[in-house]
């Protein structure tokens, strides 16, 4: 049996007020000194959809910095990890809301998280539309005539396929 260097850790149940009913995210509250490879190994070990790693911000406008990993790769941004990390950071006293907000620094830039009571929300960071690759395969999968116009990708870190049906 191996014992790794313990780090402050929190598992947050996002999108719910009822335990075990939300979308879980693992939050490592002190990621200083961890390499990307170590973060990836920890994210693989937690086996949750995302694991976040909190460090001090390098941008003076931010309250903290976060990196987001799935079990297989790093994401520049993701929604429920942003909310879960903000909750864990505030609860741990690592950042306190100023004017009802905390500011997260991540790979897509600065994300303002609004705090109202126990609720958290954010404005989607910059995003880009891209042409969906293999649009013909999507049309075939959904059935001829099911899609109006061309499907697109909305890239906010994770990439989402959207189409009017």
C-alpha positions, 0 to 999 in steps of 0.5 A: 500500500502506498501513501501519497503526499496528502493535500487538502481535498474536497468533493463537492456535489454541484447543482443540488442541495441534496447530498449524493444527487448532484454532479460531483467534482473533486477539488484539490485545494493546494496544487502548488508544486504539482506537475501536470503529469501528477495532476493528470494521475490524480484526476485519473485516480479520482475517476470523476468527470473532472478534478480541479487543482487550486493554486494562487492566482498569477493575475492580480485581478483573480482570487485564485487559479484553477486547472481542470482535468478529466481522467484523460486530459486537461480542459481549459474551462468547464461549468460544474467544476467552476462552480464546485471549485468556487464553493470549495475555495470559499468554504475553505476560506481561501478566497472571500467574495468581494462585491458578491463575486470571486474571480477564477483564473483558468486557461480561458482567462478570468471567470467571475463567479457571482455569490448570492446566499448559497447559490453560485453562478457565472457568465459563460466565458468567451466562446467560439462557433466552429463548423461541425466535422462530419456533419453528414454522419450526424445527419444520418444518425438523426435521420434525413431531414432531422437537422435544419441548416448546418450543425455547429460546435460551440467551443467553451473548453469542452466542445458541444455539438448544436443543431436545430432539429 
